[in-house]
Amino acid sequence: MQHKELILILDFGSQYTQLIARRIREINVYSEIHPHTLPLEKIKLLNPVGIILSGGPMSVYDDGAPEINEEIFDLGIPILGICYGLQLIANNFGGKIEPAEDREYGKANIIIQNETKILDGVKDNSVVWMSHGDLITKMPDGFAINATTDNTPICVVSNEDRKIYGLQFHPEVVHTEDGKTIIKNFLFDICGCSGNWTSSNFIKSAIAEIQEQVGDSRVICALSGGVDSSVAAILMSEAIGDKLVCIHIDSGLMRKNESRDIIRMFKESYNLNLIHVDASEQFLTKLKGVSDPEKKRKIIGNTFIEVFEEESRKLGQIDYLVQGTLYPDVIESVPVKGQSVTIKTHHNVGGLPDKMNLKLIEPFRELFKDEVRTIGRELNLPAEFIERHPFPGPGLAVRIIGDITEEKLEILREADQIFIDELRRFSIYNEIWQAFAVLLPVQSVGVMGDARTYENVLALRAVTSVDGMTADWYPFAPEVLESASNKIIRNVPGINRVVYDISSKPPSTIEWE
């Protein structure tokens, strides 16, 4: 999709880069993240109205530190450098950067020295969030110092004539008191943005683009019932009506009554052309005796593909496949000091196009999860679907540690439902990013009535997060855990002990497998 108004973010490896993009979009301006190695010609083709240089973990004087093509500064496009981005600007204009005697992490107060557009409306002595170990010790040529802090003599710089600005702190994090004001100054006063990036405009543009792309062809969509696939299905239905065929595969690894509720809602409320396939026996047969989490994921992914292929062949000529790919999945990451390792395989129907020779439609590949939820609300999807916690593609298979049996699945379904019901009863479900139960391959001694029991341990997990990249465990009031634990042990045969997981991500992952 082409955007008339684009803020380009060049990524130098900061943990906050995605947050910059989200903050800009919250103010109804479209932004994209690209690696700092993006060639100048591609930057010109993107035709951004402004460029932001992100922070990063390295020092500009390190061997192999990320650099920037200095011709970017001659394009006449407003530029804002944040942290490492500021130091790159200083370095390119004759300034000097050196290690600081006192590294500055956390909150500081800025003292405004000189007026500049980037600081319009920012209160003197307001709190900013620092995260740096270097300082500018010699000013870049043609720039003015606009603000300082106690430990950072050069904290904000500007070259008003060239519309180039630099901040040593992070305006995108919530701890920076006037961060939103600073970002708005850059977007509207400096870059001249109009702020027309809205969910309504997105829906209109997406529908027009889908209609043009699809024409008279037919399209299939794997409808899991999660937020992304549900919103994608409704958007596609609005665009092409009965040319869309949705396939819902019940793997037998779903939550309690999940497939039944999905089918009922989409058939009754949206009149979707929806095929329901109960493949639970097929999945459970292939998973029998398999304990290794990676093997489980691969078996489930491959079986989804087999079942999906089989069903689609029955439909005759199909040209397109809809996928709910999100923007974080397609952002090119910046490799800094070493390569990332595969923590676990994420199940996706990404293998389908190669095998099935279908063309892809990915209506949300430019969107973050919260933006997809906003689109869903605009399309009148029920709140309980829009606000659902993320659910892994392999389903309950990765929440049963060890091999999968129907008996274990039934125990976990019942326990998980009680836990989620309790979160809703205490009105805290929407405060939590993701909550679920995990059945452990551990048995413990208990007493029920006068009898000794030797049954399973169940772990409860609940985390807060923005995008799942990092997460903290949710600090429940004791009465919530007490109520959930009592109800699970009383009502679910096979469980006699409940524990709560208080690990954060990192070092742990959100899911146990």
N, C-alpha and C positions, 0 to 999 in steps of 0.2 A: 504494500500500500504506500503510495507517495504522500508525503507530508510537506505542505508549503512552509511550515514553521518548525524547524528542527534545531534542538540544542544537541550538539555532538559532545559526548563525554569520552575523552581519551584516557584509557585505563592504564595506570602504572603499577597496578597490583595492590591497591588499597583494599582493606576489609570493608570499607564504607562505600565503594564505588556504586553498588546497586542502590544503596540508600540515597545517593545523590540523584539518581534517575527517578526514584520513587518520589522524592520531595518535589522535584520539578513537575512531575505528572500530577501530583496532588494540587498543584497550582494551575492545572489545565493547560500545560504546555508539553508538547511531545518531545521526548528525549531518547537518544540511543547511545548505547555503550559500544565502543570499538577499541581494539588494542592500540597501544601507542604507536605500533608499527604500521598503522594504516597509511598507505601511500598518499602523497599530496594530491595526486590526480583523483583518487577516490573521494578525498575530502571535498575537492571542488565539485565533483558530481553530486555528492550529498547536499551541497549548497546550504550548510547550516547558517542560522542567523546568529549563533554564538557557539563558542568552544569552551569547554571546561577541562582543565588538566587535573586529574585526580591526584590523591596522595599515593604513597607507596612505601614499602618497607626498607628500601635501600637509601644510601646517601649519594648525592650527585657526584661525589668524588671517588666512590667505590669503583673498582675494576668491574667492567661489565654492567654498570648501572644503566638503566633505561634512559635513552636520549630522545630528543625530538628534532624533527626537521625544522631548522630555524626559519625556513621560508613561510611556515605557518603564520609567523608574526607579521608577514608582509601581505597577507591576504585581505587586510582591511576588515576582518571579522573580529568583533569583540571577544576577548579572551579573559577567563578567570582561572587563576592557578590556586589550588588548595594544597597547603602543606608541601609535599614533594613538588607539586605543580608550581608553587611560588618559587621554590629554590631553583627549579629549571629555568623559570623566567629570569631570575636574578643572574644565574650562571650565563645565560645567553646574552645578557645586556651588560656584561662587564662587572657584575657583582662578585662577591666572594662568600663562600659557605664553609663553615668550620664546625667541628664538634662542639657542643655546648658544655660548659662546666657543670651546669645543673640541667639535666634532661627534664623536660616539662611534659608530664602526663596528667590528665584530669583537668579540673576547673581552674581558670585564671580570670582576671578582670582586665578588660581592655581600657586603656586611657587614650581617648581620641585627641590627636594633635592638630590635624588639619582636615578641612572639609573635603569630602569626595563623594561622588554619586553612589559608590558601593556601600557607603555607611549612612546614607540618608535615613533618618528616623531611628538610628541605633542609639541607645542610651549610653552616655559616658559611664564607665565603670561597670558595664553589664558583663555577665558571665559568658565566657566562651570555653570550648572544649579543646584542649591541647593534646597532641600525641606526637612529639618530635624530640630528636636528640641532637639536632643541628641548628645552627643560627646563621643568618646573614650578617657578616661582619663588615662588609663593604657594600654600599648601596649600588644598585644597577644604574647605569647612565640613563638620564631622562625621566627618572621616577622620583616621586615624593613619598616621604614617610607620612602615613595617615594615622597610625595608632601603634601603641606599644603595650607591653605588660611589664610587670616587675622583673621577670626573667628574660623577656624577649624585647630588646630595644627596637627591632624592626619587625612589627607584627602584621601590619597592613601597608601595602604599597600601591601606587597607582601611576599610570601614565595616561592622563585624561585625553590627550590629543590622539593617542593611538588606541584608546579604549582597551587597555591591558591592565588587569588588576590582579593582586596576589594577596592571599590570606594565609597566615601561619597556622590558624586554627581551622576546625571543621564546622562550617555553618549547617551541615546536613544532619548533625546529631541533635537529639532533643535537648541535650544539656546546654547547648549554645542558646542563650536566652532570646536573642534577636536574630537567630539563624534564618528564620523564614523571611524576615524583612530584608536581610542581605541578599538572599536568593531572588526575591521579588525585584529588588533594585536592579540586579543583573539582568533578569529576564525582561522586565517591562521598561525601565528607564534607560538601560544601556543598550539592550539588544532590540528593543521595540516590538516585543512579542504582543500578540493580541489575546492569547489565552483561550483558544477555541477548541482545545483537545478535551472533549466531553464524551461520556458514554453514549448519549443520543447521536452525536455526530459520528462516532465510531460505528454504531449499528447501521446507520443510513449508508455510510461508505462501504462497510463490509457487505451488506446485502446487495448493493449495486455491483460490487466487484465479483461476488460469488455468482450472481446471475449472468454476468458477462462471461465469466470463466466456464461455467457449467453448460450454458446453452440448453440443448435438449437432452443432454446426457443424464445418466443415472448415477447416484452417489450412495455409498454405504458408510455407515458410522457404527463403530463398536461402542455401544452404550453401556457403560459399567454402572451408571447411577451416581458416580461421583460428581463433584461440582463441574469440573472441566468438560467431561463428556456430555453431561446434562445440558449445560448452557450452549455448548457447540451444537447439539442436536436441535435445540429450540431455534437457535439463530439460523441454522441451515433450513429448517422447516419453514421459517418465515420467508426465506429467500426463494426456495425452490419447491415447496409443497410436497406433493406425493412422488416427486422424482427421488426423494430421499428414502432409503430403507435402513432402519436401525436394527442391529442384532445385539441382543442381550444374552450373554453366555453365563449360565449359573454353573460355577465350577464346583459347587458344594463346599466352598471355602468362604462363603459370604456370612455376614452377620445375621442375627435372628430375623426371619421374615423379610430379609432385604430384597430378594428377587421378586417376591410377591408384591411388595410395596412399590417397587420401581415400575413393574409392568402395569399395575393398577393406575398409578399416577399418570404415566405417559400415554396410556391408551384412553383412559377416561377423560383426562383434562386437556390433552393436546392432540388427540386423534392422530398420533404418529403411526406410520407404517412400521410396526415393531414386531420382530420375530424373536420369540423366547426359546432358547435352546437349553434344556437341562442336560448338561454334560458331566454332572457330579460323579457318576459311576466311573466314567472314563478317566477323570482327574485322579480320583482316589485310588483306582487300580494302579495307575502309573506311579503314584507316590508311595505305595505300600512298602514299608520297611526302609524308606529313605530318611535319614536323619540330618545329613549335611545340608546347611542352609543354602549354599550356592547351587547344589544339585537340585534342591527343591525348586528354587527360582527358575532354573533353566528348564526343568520338566514342565512347570506351569506355563512359562512363556511359550515353549514349543507346542504344548497342547492347545493353548489359546489359538495359536496360528493355524494348527491343523483343523480345529473345529470351525474357525472363522472361514478358512478356505473352502471347507466342505459345504458350508451353508451358502456362501457367496456364489459357488458354482451352480447351485440350484436356481439362482436368480437370473441367469442369462447374462446379457451384455451389461457390464458395469465399468465405468471409466475412472471414477474418482473414489478415493478413500479420505474420510475426515479424521483428523487427529487433533487432540486437545493439547498439542505442544505449547508450552508457555515460554515466555521470554528468557527466564533464567536457564532454560535448557539449551538455548541457542546462542547465548552470549559467549563470545570467545574469551576464554580466561587467559590471563597473562602469566606465563611461566616465570617465576622469580625464584632463583636459588633452588633448583631441584624440581623434579617432576612430581605430579600428584600420583597417588596410588589408588587402585580400585578398592574402596572399602566394601562395597557390595554391589551386585548387579541390580539395577532398577528395572523392574518389569515394565515394558511398554510394547505397544503393537508396532514398534518401529521396524520390525523385520517383515511386516506384511507387504509393503510396496514392492520390494525387490522380488519377493516370491510370486506376487500376484500381478505384477506388471500394471499397477494402478498409479494414476497421478494423484499427488497429495494435495489436499486442501487443509491448511492449518490456520484457521481464522484468528487464533489467539497467540501466534508466535511472537507478536509484538507486546503482549500484555503480561503483567504480573498477576499473581493469584487474586489479590484484592481487587484488581481491575475487572477480572472475570466475574467475580462476585457482584460487582456493581452492574455489569452488563446483564447478569442474571436477574437482578432486581428490576432493572429497566424492562426486561422481557417477561416480568410477572411470574417468575418461578417462585414457588412457596419458600418462605423463610427457612423452614426446617431443612430444605435441600441446599439452599444457598449457604447456610451457616454450618453445614456439616463439617466435622473434622476430617482431615485427609485420611485416606484409607489405602494401604499398600496394594499394588496390583496382585501380588500373590495371596492377598487376603489373610485369613486366619492361619494359613500354613506357616507363616513366619512369626506367629504369636503362640505356636505350640512348639516348645523347644524339644527336639527329638522327632521321632516318627509320627506320622499322622494316622489317626483312626477315627471312625465315625463317632465312637464313644467320647474321645477327647474333644472333638469338634463340638459335640452337643454340650459337654460340660462348659467349654469356653464361651459358646454362644450365650448360654443362660447367665453366666457370671458377668460377662461383658455388658449384657443388656441391663442387669441390675445396677452396675456401676454407672453407666450412662444415665439411666433413669434417676439415680440419686443426684447426679450433677444438675440435671434439669430441675429436680424437686427443690434443690437448694439455690436455684437461679444463678449458677456459676458456669454453666456449660460454655457460654459465649466468652468467658474470660480466659478460656483455655484453648491453646492452638490444637492440641491433640491429646486424647485420653483413651485408654484401652486397658484390657486385661491380658496377661501373659500366663499360659499354663506351663509350669516348670516340671522338669523330669525329676522332681524331688518329692519324696513322701515323708510325712512326719507323723509322730504319735499324737493322738488327741483323745478327748473323752466326750462322748455324746450320750446323755442319760447316764446310765451306769456302765456303759460299754466302752471298751478301748477301741479306738479307730486308728487306722494306718492309711492315710489318704494324701491327696495331692496338695501342694503349696501353689497358691495363685499370687502373682505379683500384679499390682496396679501401677500404672504409669500415667502421669499427666504433666504436660509441659506447656510453658508459655514461649512464644517465638513470634517473629515477624514473617519469616519466609522458610523456616525449617533449617536454615544453614547453621544457626546456633540456637540453643534452647536452654532454658532453666526449668527445673522442676517446680511444680505449682505448690505454694505453701497452704495446704488445706487447713481449715479449722478442724480441730480434733474430732468434733462431733460428726463431720462429714465422713471421715474415714471410719469412725466407729460404726456409724449407721450402715455404710456400704459393706463393711466387713461382716457385721452381724447378719445382714440380710443374705449375703452370698453363702456364708457357712450354713445358715438355717435352711436355705431353699435350694442349694445346688448339691445333690449327692455327689460324693467324690472329692470334695474340697473340705479340709478341716483347718486350714491356716491361710491367712491373707497377709501379705507384706506390701510395703509401699517403696517404690524405687525413687531415691533422691539423688540420682546422678544427672549432671548437666552435660550438654553437648557443646563442644568437646569436653572431656575426653570420650564420653560414651556416645553412642548413636541414639536416636529417638526410639526406633524399633530395636528389639533384642536380637533379631537376626537380619 
